[in-house]
Structure formats: structure tokens, C-alpha cells
Amino acid sequence: MRRPAFSVVALLGRTMATAREGLGSSKKVVECFYDVLSPYSWLGFEVLCRYRPIWNIELRLRPVLLAGIMKETGNRPPALLPKRGEYMVKDIMRMAKFYQVPLQQPKDFMGTMIEKGSLSAMRFITAVDIAEPQFLESVSRELWMRIWSRDEDITQPESILAVAGRAGLPSGKAQKLLEMSTSPDVKNRLKATTEEALRYGAFGMPCFVFHVDGEPQLLFGSDRLELLGSLLGEKWLGPVPTSSNL
């Protein structure tokens, strides 16, 4: 499957960012709390990455453990509620087309979401965030591509190393990060970030926390990005902003 083309959006964003820097505008901080087990997190992640230069925001990617969020809040995965799960399957595909993200449904949805989970993957992402943060975006995207586009495993060491390679991490660094991912430092960091999301009021993923005048506010769901733009005083140009709608 062809990977999504973000080059036009990126070029447009750089042009807008340059123009805004010339006006001396300050960036607003937006934190994106996510888990690669969540397909809706992928949608929100990609759109915020597209808007990062256009809205002139400082986007902070914050990997957390969705299972921990659900446990602490008493929330239940949508797939465990038959009617909601049935709706979710259709909704994900509609949203993927609208957001232009190459998302596909895993064949073994329950096994992927409930039984396997994402603990190993999120610990690896956290290790990347600590030691090689310049690869955080690409590693996160490749994990989503693996589980939600190609229906491949993200739990085994060889799977995670394959992701790291596709994301551009040298094999030696990837192996060290994989070893680091089981360390107390990484486990505590992932736990602390998850607890931070809970303190903000998170009960599922994705969550976006925006900071205006020093005050944090939380929005839940990838369908709240138009509202986020409004609250930031920015214009919403659709999920795939292009030069034609600027």
C-alpha cells in the first residue's frame, strides 16, 4: 500500500511558518496524548502534524498507555459494547477516508486491541522520546502504519525493530532503545505521562491539551480539532489543508 503523501502540506506549512515568524508571532503549546493502539489517535496525530506550521503551534507528542487510562477511569473499550463496536468499525473507515489516512481494519480486531495491547510498543516509543526524540514522530507513525494499515504485529521485538528501521533509526541505536524500553526509567516515564493525562481529565484517547495564557484546557477526540482551531484563534481548513483553501 502506498504511504500517504504529506509533501504538499509540509511545503505549504513551511511557507506559512516563515511568514508568521516574520510577523513575530508566538507559538501556542498543544500537547497530543496518544497510544498507537487507538486508531482515532492516529487521525488526530496526522492532522495536528499537518496544522503544526500553519497554526504556528508548538506540538508536543505525549505517548501514554491507553490501558492505564481505561483502568483508572473505569472506562471500557468501545469494541466490548456490541452496538458501539459495530458503529466504530464503520466510523473508523469513514473517518480514515475523510482525513486521508491509510487506515485499515485488522482482521483479528479483538485480539489486536484487547489481547495483545500496546505496552511494548508504547514503552519503546517512550524510550525514543527520552533518548532520540527527533525520531518520535516517525516511529509513532510507523507503528500506526504497521498495526492499522498493514495489520502486522507490534508486540514482538523483531516487529519493533522493523518499525525502527522504517522510521530511519540506525540498527545499533534501535537495539539499544529496545533494551532501554524495559528499564525502570522508561516504565516510570510512561506511567508518569499517563498519570499526567489523567490529571488533565483524560478518559480515553486521543486527548489534546492546549495552553493559552498559562491555562491548560483538555479536548477529547480527533473530531474536536476544528474546535481546537477556534479556541486557538486559528482558521480550520479541513483535515487536509491545501493552498486552494487558504
Secondary structure by P-SEA (a helix, b strand, c coil): cccccaaaaaaaaaaaaaaaaaabbbbbbbbbbbccccaaaaaaaaaaaaaccccccbbbbbbbbaaaaaaaaccccccccaaaaaaaaaaaaaaaaaaccbbbbbccccccccccccaaaaaaaaaaacccccaaaaaaaaaaaaccccccccccaaaaaaaaaaacccaaaaaaaaaacccaaaaaaaaaaaaaaaaaccccccbbbbbcccbbbbbccccaaaaaaaaacccccccccccccc
